[in-house]
Amino acid sequence: MPLYEYECSDHGVFEVRRSLAESAQPDACPVCGRASPRIVSAPAFRRLARSQVHALDRNERSRYEPKVVHTSAPPGDARPQLRRAGGYPWAIGH
């Protein structure tokens, strides 16, 4: 379930786990019990593990600037040799 923030006018901000269907409804302040409206706040990335933050950052960067992989032919005689067809007419040049 997602975590939402609500703000009591007397006691400040508090967090509640609720379903998406119930997220827009006010919730009772844990101190005074008064109905408090939901507030919109920044995502809680600070609660993620460091590895998750790096993965999200890497994913976001690759969305707009994908890495280009350059390949080069192996040096000298390490190049693969083409085999002659030798009796297989459908395999000419292979």
VMD Tcl script that draws the C-alpha trace (Angstrom):
set ca {
  {0.00 0.00 0.00}
  {1.21 3.51 -0.74}
  {2.20 5.91 2.01}
  {0.38 9.27 2.02}
  {0.95 12.44 4.03}
  {-1.82 14.31 5.81}
  {-1.57 17.58 7.73}
  {-3.35 18.48 10.94}
  {-3.69 22.24 11.43}
  {-2.60 21.89 15.09}
  {-0.15 18.97 15.13}
  {1.50 19.06 11.71}
  {2.22 16.36 9.14}
  {1.66 12.63 9.67}
  {1.85 9.61 7.36}
  {-0.73 6.91 6.72}
  {-0.67 3.76 4.56}
  {-3.91 3.57 2.60}
  {-5.24 2.12 -0.61}
  {-5.35 4.33 -3.68}
  {-9.17 4.39 -3.54}
  {-9.10 5.88 -0.01}
  {-6.18 8.30 -0.55}
  {-8.29 11.41 -1.30}
  {-10.41 11.09 1.85}
  {-9.29 12.98 4.99}
  {-7.75 10.93 7.81}
  {-7.91 11.41 11.59}
  {-4.92 13.04 13.28}
  {-3.24 10.48 15.57}
  {-2.95 13.09 18.38}
  {-6.29 14.92 18.41}
  {-8.48 12.80 16.09}
  {-9.48 15.78 13.91}
  {-10.07 15.06 10.22}
  {-7.00 16.21 8.29}
  {-6.67 16.66 4.51}
  {-4.08 14.90 2.40}
  {-1.16 17.04 1.23}
  {0.92 16.60 -1.90}
  {4.59 16.12 -1.17}
  {7.76 15.06 -2.97}
  {8.41 11.33 -3.38}
  {10.22 9.75 -0.44}
  {13.40 8.71 -2.26}
  {15.42 9.14 0.89}
  {13.75 6.01 2.23}
  {15.05 3.88 -0.63}
  {18.24 1.88 -0.32}
  {21.28 3.47 -1.92}
  {21.42 0.73 -4.56}
  {17.79 1.43 -5.52}
  {18.48 5.16 -5.85}
  {21.45 4.41 -8.14}
  {19.35 2.00 -10.21}
  {16.57 4.58 -10.63}
  {19.11 7.23 -11.60}
  {20.81 4.92 -14.12}
  {17.44 3.96 -15.59}
  {16.39 7.60 -15.94}
  {19.68 8.56 -17.64}
  {19.50 5.68 -20.11}
  {16.01 6.76 -21.09}
  {17.34 9.93 -22.73}
  {21.04 9.15 -23.26}
  {21.45 5.46 -24.02}
  {24.98 4.11 -23.97}
  {26.37 3.27 -27.39}
  {28.39 0.10 -27.54}
  {31.24 0.12 -30.03}
  {32.62 -3.17 -31.26}
  {35.77 -3.70 -33.24}
  {37.06 -6.61 -35.30}
  {39.55 -8.91 -33.60}
  {43.19 -8.12 -34.48}
  {45.14 -9.94 -37.21}
  {44.42 -13.60 -37.91}
  {41.76 -13.90 -35.22}
  {39.08 -12.99 -37.75}
  {36.79 -15.90 -38.59}
  {37.42 -17.48 -42.01}
  {34.56 -17.95 -44.44}
  {33.98 -21.55 -45.47}
  {33.45 -22.50 -49.08}
  {30.16 -24.08 -50.02}
  {31.66 -27.25 -51.52}
  {28.58 -28.90 -53.02}
  {25.76 -27.02 -51.28}
  {24.40 -24.57 -53.91}
  {22.12 -22.82 -51.41}
  {25.13 -21.99 -49.22}
  {27.14 -20.02 -51.78}
  {29.56 -17.67 -50.04}
  {29.19 -19.24 -46.61}
}
mol new
graphics top color blue
foreach p $ca { graphics top sphere $p radius 0.5 }
foreach p [lrange $ca 0 end-1] q [lrange $ca 1 end] { graphics top cylinder $p $q radius 0.2 }
display resetview
